[in-house]
Amino acid sequence: MYTPPVSRVGLARLLRANAHHGAIPKFKRNLLLRDFLPSAGCSTQMMGRAGLDYMVFGEAYFYRRENAFGQVLELEHLPAINMRVKVDGGYVMLLPDGKELEFEAGEIEHVMDYDVEQNIYGVPDYLGGLQALLLNEAATLFRRRYYANGAHAGYIFYTNDPDLTEEDEEELRAQISASKGVGNFRSMFVNIPGGSEKAIQIIPVGDFQAKDELEKVKNITRNDIIAAWRMNPALAGIIPENVGGFGDIEKIDRVYTDNEMRPIYQLFLQVNEALREDRRIGFREA
């Protein structure tokens, strides 16, 4: 069997790496279902699953369920994450127990977005934004660890007072170590009789918060992510920074549906070629 050009499991796991990247494919799936006209040949549930597969993996698979006369009565969704194309024709579905379920080429409807490098598997359009996605996730995880660990190697506790005894030094080390993790950011009292003004100094190694690095990274990578999805900011749940906002949301929705979603509808309408005429699907007109 052919190996997919991009790990399907990896793409699925990345949906949980970022709020926008995880929400946008389901939003686009919902737009598809909003205009979908179900039939006896394909239910809303089946189209919803296939639609989400298409948004995430760039392809979707249906099994043609036929009657005794060879007529396709309905389409059953098959998870794209487990589907593989056989070298000699046909398809294979990978099962959890390590077994494989084989299908003939005529048993499967394969809806895919054409990839210029190969025409065996579909590939999603957002791959160019994955580095921004991973950077966004890394920035969030760094900030979480920053707060979860009060010490976080963020400063040097410096002392040069000769009156500080070895017992006092050990106590300070114990207090600093105890400030990590749960219960951090606690206050500390130090008394050195006769000590100089700068007997103890706190020297920051790096001030992450003051430079607002997190906000910069999150905003830049967020913009790259929604651009990779070709998603309008007004539809992506982004709060506008200007007074006027993003404009008329209804007009934005109509334009986005016409330019982005309706071409996807056309790809799914190709399954009608296999269905009986009384079981064909459709999409609502604008």
Beta strands, then each sheet from edge to edge (+ up, - down):
strand 1: 36-37
strand 2: 59-66
strand 3: 72-78
strand 4: 83-85
strand 5: 91-94
strand 6: 100-103
strand 7: 108-112
strand 8: 155-159
strand 9: 200-204
strand 10: 282-283
sheet 1: 1+ 10-
sheet 2: 3+ 2- 7+
sheet 3: 4+ 5- 6+
sheet 4: 8+ 9-
end
